[in-house]
């Protein structure tokens, strides 16, 4: 019989072999991976998801689709800043698409970029991070570091110079310019983004989790489709919903100035644009399919959350406004949001209220990072994704803010309106103005679906919509709704406009935990919206 002393080395050697085998065969990646696909100007209210059949199948049907997903501001740069920081515009101070409006300015780079959720994922969560596509509208401006500036926290960077294009653009590839021309096979931006994304998946480390953000130009203007799709949707027209080509007689003056009925030339123009938008989305649909199939082939799909959304909505003829975003209505502020991933059951639809300020907190939560350690205004909806939440305990409102833009001189297309307007069309319909500055409380609860908005203008104009009874927002009920409701919503709006972090997540008017004390009301119709313009300290 062998002695114990003689057997011990053999036992230890065997144990060492077992431990070594376990370490080799163990999953190298314990934290989930995260992919965010961000489109540009994709609506949900006027059929924007129609061309995205594969995307709906591979992400929406494989997970959960949100029907009440809203943006913090219906304009590219402020909205993208809200996605990256998890903050409302009054806290990240990006108010428009200009450098002067803090869009990718040196002030933004110093004060906000170090604390974006991708930077936190990389620096504190151990994630390798990849970005490809449109970042912020003024990215690459020589006054703010040019293309040599790579925002903090990105392992691989393919940032588009300035605004969306499909051809003849320049990318910053990890800080070095890469110029592209007009040859489809080499330069079509949506396909280029797909190719570099697949390269990242192919060559990344297998021993770190990854975060990918792919930001497509589509369906933003100039609406250039890939050649194989340029003849699709020949008979498609912008939807003739009840708010199409009608006068917004009870709305803010900017909406009332739109000419109704629109000219035949205007309608033809917006129909052509609508078709072109859908055509560009077919390449996005291909991109999504290629990414999901690549994750499946590498056996990483089951451990990867895939998010699909947009920076803002869009309109084509609603209330006789030709083409743009920027307005407070559902078509501009409500966006698609679909998510698939671990522990998310397929074929789900959620009516719970989420906002793009929630994307960062949710992804940090997925990575196991305590969101309470950040200064983010949004909240994680990971419990919603995983079905761990009692719907009655979820939030009931979010804030929407917009700072109007105008010119100090009259627009040549519309001299009759004088200075202060912008985004004007040849038939003298302007889409924006200095006093198109507003803030809204968007409420969604089992008992209500309400929008309350106030403008920062001489009228202190108010718009209120019962979206359940009036989904196309035809009737402004500000003058007929109960006065107590108006007072509560006014108070709630002022509170949200000055909120920061946890105070942005307090119970709303239609939450059972809400408590209203009229003694705490600020003076009626004071200069509340100045908070948006000047920021909070």
C-alpha positions as CSV (number, residue, x, y, z in Angstrom):
1,X,0.0,0.0,0.0
2,X,1.5,3.4,-1.0
3,X,2.1,5.9,1.7
4,X,0.2,9.2,2.0
5,X,3.5,11.1,1.5
6,X,4.2,9.3,-1.7
7,X,0.7,9.9,-3.1
8,X,0.5,13.7,-2.2
9,X,2.7,15.0,-5.1
10,X,0.7,12.9,-7.6
11,X,-2.5,14.3,-6.2
12,X,-1.2,17.9,-6.3
13,X,0.0,17.5,-9.9
14,X,-3.4,16.2,-10.9
15,X,-5.1,19.1,-9.1
16,X,-2.8,21.5,-10.9
17,X,-3.7,20.0,-14.3
18,X,-7.5,20.3,-13.4
19,X,-7.2,23.9,-12.4
20,X,-5.2,24.7,-15.5
21,X,-7.8,23.1,-17.7
22,X,-10.6,24.9,-16.0
23,X,-8.8,28.2,-16.4
24,X,-8.3,27.6,-20.1
25,X,-11.9,26.4,-20.8
26,X,-13.6,29.0,-18.6
27,X,-15.4,31.8,-20.3
28,X,-12.9,34.6,-20.9
29,X,-15.5,37.3,-20.8
30,X,-17.7,37.4,-17.7
31,X,-19.3,40.9,-18.0
32,X,-21.8,41.3,-20.8
33,X,-20.9,43.0,-24.0
34,X,-22.9,46.0,-25.2
35,X,-23.7,47.3,-28.7
36,X,-25.5,50.6,-29.3
37,X,-26.7,51.4,-32.8
38,X,-27.7,55.0,-33.1
39,X,-29.5,56.3,-36.2
40,X,-29.8,60.0,-37.1
41,X,-33.3,61.6,-37.4
42,X,-35.2,58.2,-37.3
43,X,-38.8,58.7,-36.4
44,X,-41.3,56.1,-35.1
45,X,-44.5,58.2,-35.4
46,X,-44.6,58.4,-39.3
47,X,-43.4,54.9,-40.2
48,X,-39.6,55.1,-39.8
49,X,-39.3,51.5,-38.8
50,X,-41.0,50.2,-41.9
51,X,-37.8,49.6,-44.0
52,X,-36.1,48.0,-41.1
53,X,-37.6,44.5,-41.3
54,X,-34.4,42.6,-40.4
55,X,-33.6,45.0,-37.5
56,X,-37.1,44.5,-36.0
57,X,-36.7,40.7,-36.4
58,X,-33.1,40.5,-35.0
59,X,-33.5,43.0,-32.2
60,X,-37.1,43.9,-31.5
61,X,-38.6,40.4,-31.9
62,X,-35.6,38.9,-30.1
63,X,-36.1,41.2,-27.2
64,X,-38.2,44.2,-26.1
65,X,-39.6,47.2,-28.0
66,X,-40.5,50.4,-26.1
67,X,-43.4,52.4,-27.4
68,X,-42.8,55.4,-25.1
69,X,-39.1,56.2,-25.6
70,X,-38.4,60.0,-25.7
71,X,-35.4,62.2,-26.2
72,X,-34.3,65.0,-23.9
73,X,-34.2,67.4,-26.8
74,X,-35.3,67.0,-30.4
75,X,-32.1,68.1,-32.0
76,X,-29.0,66.1,-32.9
77,X,-26.2,67.6,-30.7
78,X,-28.1,68.3,-27.5
79,X,-29.7,64.8,-27.8
80,X,-26.5,63.0,-28.4
81,X,-24.9,64.9,-25.5
82,X,-27.8,63.6,-23.3
83,X,-27.1,60.0,-24.5
84,X,-23.4,60.2,-23.7
85,X,-23.7,62.0,-20.4
86,X,-27.1,60.7,-19.1
87,X,-28.0,64.4,-18.4
88,X,-30.7,66.8,-19.4
89,X,-29.5,69.8,-21.6
90,X,-29.7,72.2,-18.6
91,X,-27.0,70.1,-17.0
92,X,-24.7,69.3,-19.9
93,X,-25.2,72.8,-21.4
94,X,-25.2,71.7,-25.1
95,X,-28.1,73.8,-26.5
96,X,-27.8,73.5,-30.3
97,X,-25.7,72.2,-33.1
98,X,-23.1,75.0,-33.1
99,X,-19.7,75.3,-31.5
100,X,-21.1,78.4,-29.7
101,X,-23.9,76.3,-28.4
102,X,-21.3,74.0,-26.8
103,X,-21.5,71.3,-29.4
104,X,-18.2,69.4,-29.2
105,X,-16.6,72.6,-27.9
106,X,-13.4,72.7,-25.8
107,X,-15.7,73.4,-22.7
108,X,-17.7,70.2,-23.5
109,X,-14.5,68.2,-23.9
110,X,-13.1,69.4,-20.5
111,X,-16.3,69.3,-18.4
112,X,-18.4,66.5,-19.9
113,X,-16.3,64.0,-21.9
114,X,-14.4,62.6,-19.0
115,X,-17.6,61.4,-17.4
116,X,-19.5,60.0,-20.3
117,X,-20.7,56.5,-19.9
118,X,-18.3,55.1,-22.5
119,X,-15.4,56.7,-20.6
120,X,-16.7,55.1,-17.3
121,X,-17.1,51.7,-19.0
122,X,-13.5,51.9,-20.2
123,X,-11.7,53.5,-17.3
124,X,-13.6,51.9,-14.4
125,X,-15.4,48.9,-15.9
126,X,-12.5,47.4,-17.9
127,X,-14.3,47.5,-21.2
128,X,-12.6,47.9,-24.6
129,X,-14.6,50.6,-26.4
130,X,-15.2,51.2,-30.1
131,X,-16.9,54.1,-31.8
132,X,-17.7,54.5,-35.5
133,X,-19.8,57.2,-37.2
134,X,-21.3,60.6,-36.4
135,X,-20.4,61.8,-32.9
136,X,-21.4,65.4,-32.4
137,X,-22.2,67.9,-35.2
138,X,-19.1,70.1,-34.7
139,X,-16.6,67.3,-34.0
140,X,-13.4,67.9,-35.9
141,X,-13.7,71.7,-35.9
142,X,-10.2,73.2,-35.8
143,X,-11.2,75.5,-33.0
144,X,-11.8,72.5,-30.8
145,X,-8.9,70.2,-31.4
146,X,-9.7,69.2,-35.0
147,X,-9.7,65.5,-36.0
148,X,-6.7,64.9,-33.7
149,X,-9.0,65.1,-30.7
150,X,-10.1,61.6,-29.7
151,X,-12.6,61.8,-26.8
152,X,-11.5,60.2,-23.6
153,X,-12.4,56.5,-23.0
154,X,-12.3,55.1,-26.6
155,X,-10.0,52.2,-27.4
156,X,-10.8,52.5,-31.2
157,X,-12.2,55.6,-32.8
158,X,-13.6,56.2,-36.2
159,X,-15.3,59.6,-35.8
160,X,-17.0,61.4,-38.7
161,X,-16.0,65.0,-39.2
162,X,-19.0,67.2,-38.5
163,X,-22.5,66.2,-39.7
164,X,-23.9,63.2,-41.5
165,X,-22.8,62.5,-45.1
166,X,-22.8,59.4,-47.3
167,X,-19.9,60.3,-49.6
168,X,-17.0,62.8,-49.7
169,X,-16.3,62.9,-46.0
170,X,-13.4,62.6,-43.6
171,X,-13.0,60.2,-40.7
172,X,-10.7,60.6,-37.7
173,X,-9.2,57.1,-37.4
174,X,-7.7,57.2,-33.9
175,X,-6.9,60.8,-34.4
176,X,-5.6,60.7,-38.0
177,X,-7.7,61.9,-40.9
178,X,-8.9,59.4,-43.5
179,X,-10.4,61.0,-46.6
180,X,-13.2,59.3,-48.5
181,X,-14.5,60.0,-52.0
182,X,-17.6,59.0,-53.9
183,X,-17.0,55.4,-54.9
184,X,-19.8,53.2,-53.5
185,X,-17.7,50.1,-52.9
186,X,-15.1,52.0,-50.9
187,X,-16.8,55.1,-49.5
188,X,-20.5,54.6,-48.8
189,X,-20.5,55.6,-45.1
190,X,-23.1,53.2,-43.8
191,X,-21.2,50.3,-45.3
192,X,-17.8,51.6,-44.2
193,X,-19.2,51.7,-40.6
194,X,-20.3,48.1,-40.9
195,X,-16.9,47.0,-42.2
196,X,-14.9,48.7,-39.5
197,X,-17.3,47.4,-36.9
198,X,-16.8,43.8,-38.1
199,X,-13.0,44.3,-38.1
200,X,-13.2,45.4,-34.5
201,X,-15.2,42.3,-33.6
202,X,-12.7,40.1,-35.5
203,X,-9.5,41.6,-33.9
204,X,-10.6,42.7,-30.4
205,X,-9.3,41.1,-27.3
206,X,-11.3,38.0,-26.2
207,X,-10.4,38.5,-22.6
208,X,-12.2,41.9,-22.0
209,X,-15.8,42.8,-22.4
210,X,-16.5,45.3,-25.2
211,X,-18.8,48.3,-25.8
212,X,-19.5,49.3,-29.4
213,X,-21.3,52.4,-30.6
214,X,-22.1,52.5,-34.3
215,X,-23.7,55.9,-35.3
216,X,-25.1,55.8,-38.8
217,X,-25.7,58.9,-41.0
218,X,-29.1,57.5,-42.1
219,X,-31.8,58.6,-42.4
220,X,-30.4,62.2,-42.1
221,X,-30.1,64.5,-45.2
222,X,-28.7,64.5,-47.8
223,X,-30.6,61.1,-48.0
224,X,-28.2,59.4,-50.4
225,X,-29.2,55.8,-50.9
226,X,-26.9,53.0,-51.9
227,X,-27.1,52.3,-55.7
228,X,-28.9,49.0,-55.2
229,X,-31.7,50.7,-53.3
230,X,-32.2,53.9,-55.2
231,X,-35.2,52.7,-57.1
232,X,-37.1,51.2,-54.1
233,X,-40.3,52.7,-52.7
234,X,-41.2,54.4,-55.9
235,X,-44.9,54.7,-55.0
236,X,-44.4,55.5,-51.3
237,X,-45.5,58.9,-50.0
238,X,-45.3,60.6,-46.6
239,X,-48.2,59.3,-44.5
240,X,-51.4,61.4,-44.7
241,X,-52.1,61.2,-41.0
242,X,-54.8,63.5,-39.5
243,X,-52.1,66.1,-38.6
244,X,-50.7,66.2,-42.2
245,X,-51.1,69.4,-44.0
246,X,-53.4,71.0,-41.5
247,X,-53.2,74.3,-39.8
248,X,-52.0,74.3,-36.1
249,X,-54.5,77.1,-35.2
250,X,-54.2,76.7,-31.4
251,X,-50.4,76.2,-31.3
252,X,-47.3,78.4,-30.8
253,X,-47.0,81.2,-33.4
254,X,-44.1,79.4,-35.2
255,X,-46.5,76.5,-36.0
256,X,-49.4,78.9,-36.9
257,X,-47.2,80.7,-39.5
258,X,-46.9,77.6,-41.6
259,X,-48.9,78.0,-44.9
260,X,-51.9,75.7,-45.2
261,X,-52.6,74.0,-47.5
262,X,-49.0,73.4,-48.6
263,X,-48.2,74.0,-52.2
264,X,-48.0,71.0,-54.6
265,X,-44.3,71.7,-55.0
266,X,-43.7,71.4,-51.2
267,X,-45.7,68.2,-51.0
268,X,-43.8,66.7,-53.9
269,X,-40.5,67.7,-52.3
270,X,-41.3,66.2,-48.9
271,X,-42.6,63.0,-50.6
272,X,-39.3,62.6,-52.4
273,X,-37.4,63.2,-49.2
274,X,-39.6,60.6,-47.4
275,X,-38.8,58.0,-50.0
276,X,-35.1,58.8,-49.9
277,X,-35.0,58.5,-46.1
278,X,-36.5,55.0,-46.3
279,X,-34.0,54.0,-49.0
280,X,-31.0,55.0,-46.9
281,X,-32.4,52.9,-44.0
282,X,-32.2,49.7,-46.1
283,X,-28.4,49.9,-45.7
284,X,-28.8,50.4,-42.0
285,X,-30.9,47.2,-42.0
286,X,-28.0,45.4,-43.7
287,X,-25.5,46.8,-41.2
288,X,-27.6,45.5,-38.3
289,X,-27.9,42.0,-39.9
290,X,-24.2,41.8,-40.5
291,X,-23.3,42.8,-36.9
292,X,-25.8,40.4,-35.3
293,X,-24.8,37.5,-37.5
294,X,-21.1,38.2,-36.7
295,X,-21.8,38.1,-33.0
296,X,-23.7,34.9,-33.5
297,X,-20.9,33.3,-35.5
298,X,-18.4,34.2,-32.8
299,X,-20.7,32.7,-30.1
300,X,-20.9,36.1,-28.4
301,X,-24.5,37.0,-29.1
302,X,-25.9,35.3,-26.0
303,X,-23.7,37.5,-23.8
304,X,-24.3,40.8,-25.7
305,X,-26.9,43.5,-25.2
306,X,-27.8,45.1,-28.5
307,X,-29.6,48.5,-28.4
308,X,-31.2,50.2,-31.4
309,X,-32.5,53.8,-31.2
310,X,-32.3,57.4,-32.7
311,X,-31.2,60.8,-31.6
312,X,-34.6,62.4,-32.4
313,X,-37.7,61.9,-34.5
314,X,-38.7,63.8,-37.7
315,X,-41.7,65.3,-39.5
316,X,-42.7,65.5,-43.1
317,X,-45.7,67.8,-43.5
318,X,-47.3,67.5,-40.0
319,X,-49.0,70.8,-39.2
320,X,-47.8,72.0,-42.7
321,X,-44.2,72.0,-41.6
322,X,-42.2,70.7,-44.5
323,X,-39.2,68.8,-43.2
324,X,-37.2,69.0,-39.9
325,X,-37.3,68.1,-36.2
326,X,-37.0,70.6,-33.3
327,X,-40.7,70.7,-32.3
328,X,-42.3,69.5,-29.1
329,X,-44.7,67.0,-30.8
330,X,-44.6,63.2,-30.7
331,X,-43.2,62.9,-34.2
332,X,-40.1,64.8,-33.2
333,X,-39.5,63.7,-29.5
334,X,-40.6,60.0,-29.6
335,X,-38.1,57.6,-31.0
336,X,-37.6,53.8,-31.7
337,X,-36.0,51.8,-28.9
338,X,-35.4,48.1,-29.2
339,X,-33.1,46.0,-27.0
340,X,-32.1,42.3,-27.0
341,X,-29.7,40.6,-24.6
342,X,-29.1,38.2,-21.7
343,X,-32.2,37.6,-19.6
344,X,-34.5,39.5,-22.0
345,X,-37.4,37.5,-23.1
346,X,-38.3,37.7,-26.8
347,X,-41.4,39.4,-28.4
348,X,-42.0,41.9,-25.6
349,X,-43.5,45.4,-25.9
350,X,-43.3,47.8,-23.1
351,X,-45.4,51.0,-22.6
352,X,-43.2,52.1,-19.7
353,X,-41.7,55.6,-20.0
354,X,-38.0,55.7,-20.9
355,X,-35.7,58.5,-22.1
356,X,-32.4,58.7,-23.8
357,X,-30.9,60.0,-20.6
358,X,-31.5,56.5,-19.3
359,X,-29.3,54.8,-21.9
360,X,-26.0,55.5,-20.1
361,X,-27.2,54.5,-16.6
362,X,-28.7,51.3,-18.1
363,X,-25.4,50.3,-19.8
364,X,-23.4,51.1,-16.6
365,X,-25.8,49.0,-14.7
366,X,-25.3,46.1,-17.1
367,X,-21.5,46.5,-16.5
368,X,-22.1,46.3,-12.7
369,X,-21.2,50.0,-12.1
370,X,-23.2,51.8,-9.4
371,X,-25.0,54.6,-11.2
372,X,-25.5,56.5,-8.0
373,X,-21.8,57.3,-8.1
374,X,-22.4,59.4,-11.2
375,X,-24.0,62.7,-11.7
376,X,-26.4,61.3,-14.3
377,X,-30.1,62.5,-14.4
378,X,-31.4,59.3,-16.0
379,X,-32.1,56.0,-14.4
380,X,-31.3,52.4,-15.3
381,X,-34.1,50.5,-17.0
382,X,-32.2,47.1,-16.7
383,X,-34.9,45.9,-14.3
384,X,-37.5,46.6,-17.0
385,X,-35.5,44.7,-19.6
386,X,-35.2,41.7,-17.2
387,X,-38.8,41.7,-16.0
388,X,-37.7,42.4,-12.4
389,X,-39.9,45.5,-11.9
390,X,-43.4,46.2,-10.7
391,X,-44.7,48.6,-13.4
392,X,-46.5,50.6,-10.7
393,X,-43.2,51.6,-9.2
394,X,-41.7,53.0,-12.4
395,X,-41.3,56.7,-13.2
396,X,-44.2,58.6,-14.7
397,X,-42.6,61.6,-16.4
398,X,-39.5,62.9,-18.2
399,X,-38.3,66.4,-19.2
400,X,-37.9,67.6,-22.8
401,X,-36.0,70.9,-23.4
402,X,-35.2,72.9,-26.5
403,X,-33.4,76.2,-27.1
404,X,-34.7,77.9,-30.3
405,X,-32.3,79.3,-32.9
406,X,-32.7,82.3,-35.1
407,X,-30.8,84.9,-37.1
408,X,-30.3,88.5,-36.1
409,X,-31.2,89.6,-39.7
410,X,-34.2,88.6,-41.8
411,X,-34.0,85.4,-43.7
412,X,-33.9,86.0,-47.5
413,X,-36.5,83.3,-48.0
414,X,-38.9,84.9,-45.6
415,X,-38.3,88.7,-45.1
416,X,-41.9,89.3,-44.0
417,X,-41.2,87.5,-40.7
418,X,-38.3,89.7,-39.9
419,X,-35.2,88.7,-37.9
420,X,-35.2,86.0,-35.3
421,X,-36.2,83.0,-37.5
422,X,-34.2,80.2,-39.1
423,X,-34.5,77.0,-41.2
424,X,-36.8,78.8,-43.6
425,X,-38.1,77.2,-46.8
426,X,-38.6,79.1,-50.1
427,X,-42.3,79.5,-49.6
428,X,-41.7,81.4,-46.4
429,X,-42.3,78.6,-43.8
430,X,-39.7,78.7,-41.1
431,X,-39.0,75.7,-38.8
432,X,-37.2,77.5,-36.0
433,X,-36.9,80.9,-34.1
434,X,-35.3,82.3,-31.1
435,X,-38.5,82.1,-29.1
436,X,-39.2,78.6,-30.2
437,X,-37.6,77.8,-26.8
438,X,-39.7,75.5,-24.6
439,X,-39.7,72.9,-21.9
440,X,-42.2,70.0,-21.5
441,X,-43.2,67.4,-19.0
442,X,-44.1,64.3,-20.8
443,X,-46.2,62.1,-18.5
444,X,-47.1,58.4,-19.1
445,X,-48.9,56.5,-16.4
446,X,-51.7,53.9,-16.2
447,X,-54.2,56.8,-15.7
448,X,-52.9,59.3,-18.1
449,X,-50.8,60.1,-21.2
450,X,-50.2,63.8,-21.1
451,X,-47.9,66.4,-22.5
452,X,-47.5,69.8,-20.8
453,X,-45.2,72.5,-22.4
454,X,-44.3,76.1,-21.8
455,X,-42.6,78.5,-24.1
456,X,-40.0,81.1,-23.1
457,X,-41.6,84.0,-25.1
458,X,-43.6,87.1,-24.4
459,X,-46.9,85.2,-24.3
460,X,-45.5,82.4,-22.0
461,X,-47.5,80.2,-24.3
462,X,-48.7,76.9,-23.0
463,X,-49.6,73.7,-24.9
464,X,-51.2,70.7,-23.3
465,X,-52.2,67.5,-25.0
466,X,-54.2,64.4,-23.9
467,X,-52.3,62.0,-26.1
468,X,-54.6,59.1,-25.3
469,X,-57.7,60.9,-26.7
470,X,-55.7,62.9,-29.2
471,X,-52.7,60.9,-30.5
472,X,-52.1,63.4,-33.3
473,X,-52.1,66.4,-31.0
474,X,-54.7,68.3,-32.9
475,X,-56.3,70.0,-30.0
476,X,-54.4,72.1,-27.4
477,X,-56.4,71.8,-24.2
478,X,-54.4,74.3,-22.2
479,X,-57.5,76.6,-21.8
480,X,-59.9,73.9,-20.9
481,X,-58.0,71.5,-18.6
482,X,-58.6,71.6,-14.9
483,X,-56.7,74.5,-13.2
484,X,-55.3,72.3,-10.5
485,X,-53.7,70.1,-13.1
486,X,-52.1,73.1,-14.7
487,X,-50.7,74.3,-11.4
488,X,-49.3,70.9,-10.6
489,X,-47.7,70.5,-14.0
490,X,-46.3,74.0,-13.9
491,X,-44.7,73.2,-10.5
492,X,-43.4,69.9,-11.8
493,X,-41.9,71.5,-14.8
494,X,-40.1,74.1,-12.8
495,X,-38.7,71.4,-10.5
496,X,-37.4,69.3,-13.4
497,X,-35.8,72.3,-15.1
498,X,-33.7,72.8,-12.0
499,X,-33.1,69.2,-11.2
500,X,-29.7,67.4,-11.1
501,X,-29.0,63.7,-10.6
502,X,-31.4,62.1,-8.1
503,X,-33.7,65.1,-7.9
504,X,-34.5,64.4,-11.6
505,X,-35.9,61.0,-10.6
506,X,-38.5,62.1,-8.0
507,X,-42.1,61.1,-8.3
508,X,-44.1,62.9,-11.0
509,X,-47.6,64.3,-10.8
510,X,-49.3,61.0,-11.8
511,X,-47.2,58.9,-9.4
512,X,-49.0,57.7,-6.3
513,X,-46.0,58.9,-4.3
514,X,-46.3,62.5,-5.5
515,X,-47.1,65.2,-3.0
516,X,-48.1,68.7,-4.1
517,X,-48.0,71.7,-1.8
518,X,-49.3,74.9,-3.4
519,X,-47.3,76.9,-0.9
520,X,-44.2,75.8,-2.7
521,X,-45.4,77.2,-6.0
522,X,-43.1,79.7,-7.6
523,X,-44.7,83.0,-8.7
524,X,-47.0,82.4,-11.6
525,X,-45.3,82.4,-15.0
526,X,-41.9,83.6,-13.8
527,X,-38.9,83.3,-16.0
528,X,-38.6,79.6,-15.6
529,X,-37.2,78.6,-18.9
530,X,-34.1,80.8,-18.4
531,X,-32.6,77.8,-16.6
532,X,-32.3,76.1,-20.0
533,X,-30.5,78.9,-21.6
534,X,-28.1,79.8,-18.8
535,X,-27.7,76.4,-17.2
536,X,-27.7,75.5,-13.5
537,X,-24.8,75.7,-11.2
